[in-house]
């Protein structure tokens, strides 16, 4: 191996991984309280959300701290977040990413305007999972936001 190849290999080891392609599998989400078990894909475009929940590009990744944002439909297509409004404080949410399990507990729920991006964009001190869906069902007038803090 040449010196240049060794240097390039060393740089690649320390470089952050490229973001996943839109629509690529990102993680699995399990919410026992609403009997949800779904694959989360990268992206929140209509094409991605038509197939199930989507990870907000630019939001964090489990295990790295910050805010992890996931969106999903409540009444159309696979409707993974249909019962999201029935979650209660303390309910468990599990994300599995590359064989690592990350457990979160619901800490709060809010209804916000569709233009409010702060729930997903604000980076928090504790690793926080933010789930979003249209609210009320069958409309896009507002967004239901569930906040969950990582516990393991």
Secondary structure, DSSP 4 states (H G I P E B T S, - for coil): --HHHHHHHHHHHHSPPPPPPTTSEEEEEEEGGGTEEEEEEE--SHHHHTTS-EEPTTS--TTS-SEEEEE--SSSTT-TTTTGGG--TT-EEEEEETTEEEEEEEEEEEEEETT--HHHHSPPSS-EEEEEEEESTT--SEEEEEEEEE--
